[in-house]
Amino acid sequence: MLVSSIVCEDGLVLMVTLLTKSKTVSLRTNLTIAFADLTLRFPNLTQPWTHHIYQILSDEELEIRQCAVKMLSFLVLHEMVRVKGQIADMALCCADKDSRVATMTKLFFKQLSQKGNALYNVMPDIISRLSDPELNVPEEQYRVIMKYITSLIQKDRQMEALVEKLCQRFKLSTEERQWRDLAYCLSLFSYNERSFRKLIENLDCYKDKLHCKGVMESFTTIMNNTSKTARVNEMKTLVTELGDKIEECFAVRDREEVEGDTEAVGERESNRVEPKATPRRKPAQRRNRRRSSSSPDENDPPGNREPATPLSVRKSARKGTRK
């Protein structure tokens, strides 16, 4: 395979299958080293299979993880493998259970940060990839990794651009965990006047996420740390400006909630059915009934009718009974 590109192309399928499925640790280790040699010889042929090497970075066997970190570090630093979003799988090894694997990985990222903009270019992808819910990285482990990697960004221009890119990522994120992770990464930077202005200018990207407790805590940390280290009054003014705008966002949110509750109550009252009042009997009907009971029946024949009592006699009789 090292001699002929045709034989290499034909044998890569079998080689990668053994590398990923074999139960013999020594065989898999030797194949990992051989894959690196083939990459140096025929980089275009091995490039489509490189993601399999990234996958074994999380292998259960310590020896295989160590070998994979060494080989990928060598290939990336010698620019034989392009640095893409898959480098996030390498970043996971910064918090590996084995201290030797973690140390080798941290050394790799330190050397990568010294190669121009190589680390800066993949930073947004690393941050987003590790906060992906599907990957399910524990939050504490995520913070350990990002605390080390963000400390390697030292150039002010890179930091300013990263602040703006991370603020824009708030628009694409949908999970509360992603909001907390992005806000935590922003809190790890040391801000100058330009980078802090980026936070204020991009407030619209994250203002609707400030109600999340973890997000607000990170922005509070940013303002507190910046105001402590600020030597110029302009920085303190910017911190105050950001704090006022955040308070204004909360005030608007509270006002909208109150208006929403008021409208809901109004709709409920308008939809409520009022009970119908029961109709009262007219007093005239009662009088008619009394009169009809005392009056003679019109249908009776004239012979059967009793003679009507005069009105004066009725009144005298009533007075007698009352006495």
C-alpha positions as CSV (number, residue, x, y, z in Angstrom):
1,M,0.0,0.0,0.0
2,L,2.9,2.4,0.7
3,V,4.4,1.6,-2.7
4,S,1.4,1.7,-5.0
5,S,-1.6,4.1,-4.9
6,I,-3.8,1.5,-6.7
7,V,-3.1,-1.1,-4.0
8,C,-3.5,1.5,-1.3
9,E,-7.0,2.5,-2.6
10,D,-8.0,-1.1,-2.8
11,G,-6.8,-2.0,0.7
12,L,-8.1,1.0,2.6
13,V,-11.6,-0.5,3.1
14,L,-10.2,-3.6,4.8
15,M,-7.7,-1.6,6.8
16,V,-10.3,0.8,8.2
17,T,-12.7,-2.1,9.0
18,L,-10.0,-3.8,11.0
19,L,-9.1,-0.6,12.7
20,T,-12.6,0.1,14.0
21,K,-13.9,-3.5,14.6
22,S,-10.9,-5.6,15.6
23,K,-10.7,-6.7,19.3
24,T,-6.9,-6.9,19.3
25,V,-5.5,-3.8,20.8
26,S,-2.0,-4.2,19.3
27,L,-3.4,-4.7,15.8
28,R,-5.5,-1.5,16.0
29,T,-2.6,0.5,17.4
30,N,-0.3,-0.7,14.6
31,L,-3.0,0.1,12.0
32,T,-3.4,3.6,13.4
33,I,0.3,4.2,12.9
34,A,0.2,2.7,9.4
35,F,-2.7,5.0,8.5
36,A,-0.6,8.0,9.4
37,D,2.2,6.7,7.2
38,L,-0.2,6.3,4.3
39,T,-1.5,9.8,4.8
40,L,2.0,11.1,4.4
41,R,2.4,9.1,1.2
42,F,-1.1,9.5,-0.4
43,P,-3.0,12.2,1.5
44,N,-5.8,12.5,-1.1
45,L,-6.6,8.8,-0.8
46,T,-6.8,8.7,3.0
47,Q,-8.6,12.0,3.5
48,P,-12.1,10.5,3.2
49,W,-11.3,8.0,5.9
50,T,-9.8,10.4,8.4
51,H,-13.0,10.7,10.4
52,H,-12.5,7.1,11.6
53,I,-9.3,8.2,13.3
54,Y,-11.2,11.0,15.1
55,Q,-13.8,8.4,16.3
56,I,-11.3,6.2,18.1
57,L,-10.3,9.2,20.2
58,S,-13.1,8.2,22.5
59,D,-12.1,4.5,22.5
60,E,-12.3,2.5,25.7
61,E,-8.7,1.3,25.4
62,L,-6.2,3.8,26.8
63,E,-3.4,2.7,24.5
64,I,-5.5,3.3,21.4
65,R,-6.6,6.8,22.6
66,Q,-2.9,7.7,23.2
67,C,-1.9,6.5,19.8
68,A,-4.7,8.4,18.1
69,V,-3.9,11.6,19.8
70,K,-0.2,11.3,18.8
71,M,-0.9,10.5,15.2
72,L,-3.6,13.2,14.7
73,S,-1.4,15.8,16.4
74,F,1.5,14.9,14.1
75,L,-0.7,15.0,10.9
76,V,-2.5,18.3,11.8
77,L,0.6,20.2,12.9
78,H,2.4,19.1,9.7
79,E,-0.6,20.2,7.7
80,M,-1.3,16.8,6.2
81,V,-4.9,16.9,7.6
82,R,-7.1,19.9,7.3
83,V,-8.4,21.4,10.5
84,K,-12.2,21.2,10.4
85,G,-15.1,20.9,12.8
86,Q,-14.0,17.4,13.7
87,I,-11.2,18.9,15.8
88,A,-13.9,19.3,18.5
89,D,-13.5,15.5,19.1
90,M,-9.8,16.2,19.7
91,A,-10.8,18.9,22.2
92,L,-12.7,16.4,24.3
93,C,-9.4,14.7,25.1
94,C,-8.4,17.8,27.1
95,A,-10.6,16.5,29.9
96,D,-9.7,12.8,29.4
97,K,-9.6,10.5,32.4
98,D,-6.0,9.7,31.8
99,S,-3.7,12.6,32.6
100,R,-1.2,11.7,29.9
101,V,-3.8,11.9,27.2
102,A,-5.1,15.2,28.5
103,T,-1.5,16.7,28.7
104,M,-0.7,15.6,25.1
105,T,-4.0,17.1,23.8
106,K,-3.4,20.5,25.6
107,L,0.2,20.6,24.2
108,F,-1.3,20.0,20.7
109,F,-3.7,23.0,21.0
110,K,-1.0,25.2,22.4
111,Q,1.2,24.4,19.3
112,L,-1.9,24.9,17.0
113,S,-2.5,28.4,18.5
114,Q,1.0,29.4,17.4
115,K,0.3,28.6,13.8
116,G,-1.3,31.8,12.6
117,N,-5.1,31.8,12.7
118,A,-5.5,28.0,12.8
119,L,-7.1,27.8,16.2
120,Y,-9.1,31.0,15.8
121,N,-10.7,29.6,12.6
122,V,-12.0,26.5,14.3
123,M,-13.0,28.1,17.7
124,P,-16.7,28.8,16.8
125,D,-17.1,25.2,15.5
126,I,-15.5,23.7,18.6
127,I,-17.8,25.7,20.9
128,S,-20.9,24.9,19.0
129,R,-20.0,21.2,18.4
130,L,-19.3,20.6,22.1
131,S,-22.6,22.2,23.2
132,D,-24.6,20.1,20.8
133,P,-27.3,18.3,22.7
134,E,-26.7,15.1,20.6
135,L,-23.1,14.9,21.8
136,N,-24.3,15.3,25.4
137,V,-21.0,16.6,26.9
138,P,-21.4,17.2,30.7
139,E,-21.5,20.9,31.5
140,E,-18.5,20.7,33.9
141,Q,-16.4,18.9,31.4
142,Y,-17.3,21.5,28.7
143,R,-16.2,24.3,31.0
144,V,-12.9,22.7,31.7
145,I,-12.2,22.3,28.0
146,M,-13.2,25.8,27.0
147,K,-11.5,27.5,29.8
148,Y,-8.1,26.1,28.6
149,I,-8.7,26.6,24.8
150,T,-10.0,30.2,25.1
151,S,-7.0,31.1,27.2
152,L,-4.8,30.4,24.1
153,I,-6.5,33.3,22.2
154,Q,-4.2,36.2,22.9
155,K,-4.6,38.6,20.0
156,D,-7.1,41.4,20.5
157,R,-8.4,41.3,16.9
158,Q,-9.1,37.6,17.2
159,M,-10.9,38.2,20.5
160,E,-13.1,41.0,19.0
161,A,-14.1,38.8,16.1
162,L,-14.8,35.8,18.3
163,V,-17.1,37.9,20.6
164,E,-19.1,39.0,17.6
165,K,-19.3,35.5,16.2
166,L,-20.4,34.0,19.5
167,C,-23.1,36.6,19.9
168,Q,-24.4,35.7,16.4
169,R,-24.5,32.0,17.4
170,F,-27.2,32.9,20.0
171,K,-29.7,33.3,17.1
172,L,-29.0,29.7,15.8
173,S,-29.2,28.1,19.2
174,T,-32.5,26.7,20.5
175,E,-31.6,24.9,23.7
176,E,-31.1,26.6,27.1
177,R,-27.9,24.6,27.6
178,Q,-26.5,26.1,24.4
179,W,-27.3,29.6,25.7
180,R,-25.4,28.9,28.9
181,D,-22.4,27.5,27.1
182,L,-22.1,30.5,24.7
183,A,-22.5,33.0,27.6
184,Y,-19.9,31.1,29.6
185,C,-17.4,31.3,26.7
186,L,-18.0,35.0,26.4
187,S,-17.2,35.4,30.1
188,L,-13.8,33.8,29.7
189,F,-12.4,36.6,27.5
190,S,-10.6,39.7,28.8
191,Y,-12.3,42.7,27.2
192,N,-10.9,45.9,25.8
193,E,-13.0,48.9,24.6
194,R,-13.6,47.5,21.1
195,S,-14.5,44.0,22.1
196,F,-16.9,45.3,24.8
197,R,-18.6,47.5,22.2
198,K,-19.2,44.3,20.2
199,L,-21.2,43.0,23.2
200,I,-23.4,46.2,23.3
201,E,-23.9,46.3,19.5
202,N,-25.0,42.7,19.4
203,L,-27.4,42.9,22.3
204,D,-30.4,42.1,20.1
205,C,-28.9,38.6,19.5
206,Y,-29.1,37.5,23.1
207,K,-31.5,39.9,24.9
208,D,-34.3,37.4,24.8
209,K,-32.0,34.8,26.5
210,L,-31.1,36.9,29.5
211,H,-34.0,35.5,31.5
212,C,-32.1,32.3,31.7
213,K,-30.3,32.2,35.1
214,G,-26.9,30.9,33.8
215,V,-26.8,33.4,30.9
216,M,-27.4,36.3,33.2
217,E,-24.8,35.1,35.7
218,S,-22.2,35.0,32.9
219,F,-23.0,38.5,31.7
220,T,-22.9,39.8,35.3
221,T,-19.4,38.2,35.6
222,I,-18.3,40.0,32.4
223,M,-19.4,43.4,33.7
224,N,-17.9,42.8,37.2
225,N,-14.5,41.7,35.9
226,T,-14.3,44.4,33.3
227,S,-15.2,47.2,35.7
228,K,-12.5,45.9,38.2
229,T,-9.7,45.8,35.6
230,A,-10.8,49.0,33.8
231,R,-8.2,51.7,34.0
232,V,-10.0,54.1,31.7
233,N,-13.2,55.8,32.6
234,E,-14.6,55.0,29.1
235,M,-14.6,51.3,29.9
236,K,-16.6,51.9,33.1
237,T,-19.0,54.0,31.1
238,L,-19.5,51.1,28.6
239,V,-20.1,48.7,31.5
240,T,-22.7,51.0,32.9
241,E,-24.3,51.4,29.4
242,L,-24.6,47.6,29.0
243,G,-26.0,47.2,32.5
244,D,-28.7,49.9,31.8
245,K,-29.7,48.3,28.5
246,I,-30.0,44.9,30.2
247,E,-32.2,46.4,32.9
248,E,-34.3,48.1,30.2
249,C,-34.8,44.7,28.4
250,F,-36.1,43.2,31.7
251,A,-38.4,46.1,32.2
252,V,-39.9,45.7,28.7
253,R,-40.3,42.0,29.3
254,D,-42.1,42.5,32.5
255,R,-44.4,45.1,30.9
256,E,-45.3,42.7,28.1
257,E,-46.1,40.0,30.6
258,V,-48.4,42.3,32.5
259,E,-50.1,43.4,29.3
260,G,-50.5,39.8,28.3
261,D,-52.1,38.9,31.6
262,T,-54.5,41.9,31.3
263,E,-55.6,40.9,27.9
264,A,-56.2,37.3,28.9
265,V,-58.4,38.5,31.8
266,G,-60.3,40.7,29.5
267,E,-60.9,37.9,27.1
268,R,-62.1,35.6,29.9
269,E,-64.6,38.3,31.1
270,S,-65.9,38.9,27.6
271,N,-66.4,35.2,27.0
272,R,-68.2,34.7,30.3
273,V,-72.0,34.1,29.9
274,E,-74.2,36.2,32.2
275,P,-77.1,34.4,33.9
276,K,-80.6,35.4,32.8
277,A,-82.9,37.0,35.3
278,T,-86.0,35.1,36.2
279,P,-89.2,37.1,35.1
280,R,-91.4,38.4,37.9
281,R,-95.1,38.0,37.8
282,K,-97.0,41.1,37.2
283,P,-99.1,42.4,40.1
284,A,-102.1,43.0,37.8
285,Q,-102.4,39.3,37.2
286,R,-102.8,38.7,40.9
287,R,-105.5,41.3,41.2
288,N,-107.3,39.7,38.2
289,R,-107.1,36.3,39.9
290,R,-108.6,37.7,43.1
291,R,-111.3,39.4,41.2
292,S,-112.0,36.3,39.2
293,S,-112.4,34.2,42.3
294,S,-114.9,36.6,43.9
295,S,-116.8,37.4,40.7
296,P,-119.6,35.1,39.6
297,D,-119.0,32.6,36.8
298,E,-120.2,33.9,33.5
299,N,-121.0,30.4,32.3
300,D,-123.5,29.7,35.1
301,P,-127.1,30.2,34.2
302,P,-128.9,33.2,35.6
303,G,-131.0,31.2,38.0
304,N,-128.1,29.7,39.7
305,R,-126.3,32.9,40.3
306,E,-126.4,34.3,43.8
307,P,-127.3,37.9,44.3
308,A,-124.4,40.2,44.4
309,T,-123.7,41.8,47.7
310,P,-123.6,45.6,47.6
311,L,-120.3,47.4,48.1
312,S,-121.4,49.3,51.2
313,V,-122.4,46.1,52.9
314,R,-119.0,44.5,52.2
315,K,-117.1,47.4,53.7
316,S,-119.2,47.4,56.9
317,A,-118.8,43.6,57.2
318,R,-115.0,44.0,56.9
319,K,-115.0,46.7,59.6
320,G,-116.9,44.4,61.9
321,T,-114.6,41.5,61.6
322,R,-111.6,43.8,62.2
323,K,-113.1,45.1,65.4
